[in-house]
Amino acid sequence: MSKPQVPLTWLCFAMLMTMLSSTGHALTLKTDFYEVTIPRKLEPKDGREIEGHMSYAIIIEGRKYVVHLIQNRAIISPNFTLITYTDEGDLLVEQPYIRNDCYYQGYVEGIKHSIVALSTCSGLRGFLQTKTLNYGIQPLETSHIFQHLVYRMNDLDFENNTCGVKSEDLSSPLFAGTTEESKAVIKKKRRYVELALVVDYERYVHSKENTSVVQREMVQIVHQADAILNEVNTDLVLLGIEIWTQASLINITYENPEPVLTEFRDWASPNLRNRLHYDDACLVL
């Protein structure tokens, strides 16, 4: 009997949702609420700092949220590999250094089942999720006083950013299509997923053809998806990224995701699989 797994489709959808909240070009701020706030780092109550732990007070809509965070260094594989293409179309394989000391996950004090995922590499970037509200946060790049933009993710306009996936599909339960027995096993047994990401050419161009920018975005996406998937005892490890730096290697259409997913799987099996020994792979548009 094969072991039940978190469906790959929903793994990628979880990543898609974090992508919509964490990267500038994928986000359309058509929301009923956003405001500027200045997060305040809190000192430990006993005056003794614990390495890898920190807390912030963030005022949103007049309410103070205290978030407690623990560093997560495990989201990037020690053998992380970056794959790009030369002007001649040849593969270029590297193992660059990627900073992994500024990614934190945690919870909101006093709110059960809350989820927080923030990077502190440059300001605070990520999300706070409670039972009723999801807030995204990102630094104001021009601010010199640690100002951040906070917005309700619940209200975001996803229609032009979901590769044809409707908002009602994205809000469906993570376990859609799995049996009750499978759900119980998934929740009980911890699963480690070595993940490969493939970034299409259009997204690369939108990032000003800067592979370092793309890398940071992808790590941010995986970090936030990992926080979401913790609820089903699943840990993500970013094994590698392939960036289509010359042209997209499959046909990309935004009206219907199914043909894209099918063609991507057909491409990845003989190609990406030979370069990265991953558990799951996702195409990021």
Secondary structure, 3 states (H helix, E strand, C coil): CCCCCCCHHHHHHHHHHHHHHHCHHHCCCCCCCEEEECCEEECCCCCCCCCCEEEEEEEECCEEEEEEEEECCCCEEEEEEEEEECCCCCEEEECCCCCCCCEEEEEECCCCCCEEEEECCCCCEEEEECCCCEEEEEECCCCCCCCEEEEEHHHCCCCCCCCCCCHHHHCCCCCCCCCHHHHHHHHHCCEEEEEEEEECHHHHHHCCCCHHHHHHHHHHHHHHHHHHHHHHCEEEEEEEEEECCCCCCCCCCCCCHHHHHHHHHHHHCCCHHHHCCCCEEEEEC
